Amino acid sequence: MQIPKIRLTFAVIVILVAASMRLSFAPDGVIKISRLHTDAIQTCSTAAAKFPDYSWGNTEIFIYRGCMTEHRKQE
């Protein structure tokens, strides 16, 4: 029985994505983030949510990035 090329290609893509996601975590499997950083993410996400992408274009991401810069945090 032959496996169709589409299924084989899909399986390879799934394996590669899963492997790359596994490598993105810390060695102990836990991503550590400070309380100040989580507060900044929440505040900036709330501010940016007022400008949905479908109606305001790029405004949402610009608001978020500006807010994170004000908090002196990376995106």
N, C-alpha and C positions, 0 to 999 in steps of 0.2 A: 504494500500500500504506500503510495507516494503522498507526501505532505504538500499541499499546494504552496506555491511561492509566497502568496500573500500571508498565509498563516505563519509560515516560517519567518518572514520579515517582521510581522507583528510581534512574534515571540522574542526575537532578537532585540527589538526596540524596547519591549517591556523589561527585559533583563538589564539592558544598558541603563535605562532610567532608574530602575531599582538600585543598581549598583552605584550610580552617581549620587542618589539620595542618601544612601548608607554612608558614603564618604563625607557627606556634608555635616554630620553630627560630630560632637566631641568624642574622644576615645571612650569615655565612660557612658556614652549614650545620652547624656544630659546637656542641654544647652543652658549655660548660665548667663543671666542677664540681670543687671542691677535694678533696684526698685525705681531709681530716678529715670532710667531709660524706659522702663515699662510705663511710667506715668507720662513721660513725654510722648511716647507712641500713642497712648490712649487719647491724650489731649489733642494732639495734632490730627489724629484720625477723625476725631469728632468735629474739629474745625473744618477739615477738608470734605467731610461727608455732606456738608451743606451745598456743595457744588458738584453734583453728579456729572460724570464724564459725558453722558449722552446729551446734556443740555448746555454745558459750560466749556466743552472742549478740554483744554489742558489746565484749566484753572485749578481743578482739584489737586493735581500733583504739585503745582507751583505753591499752593497754599500749604500743603503738607511739608514740602521741602523747606520752605521759608520758616515754618514753625519749628521744625527740627533744628534748623540752623540757629534760631533764637535760643533754643534749649542747649545749644552746643553739643548736639548728638548727631551721629551718622544716621542715615535713613535706615 
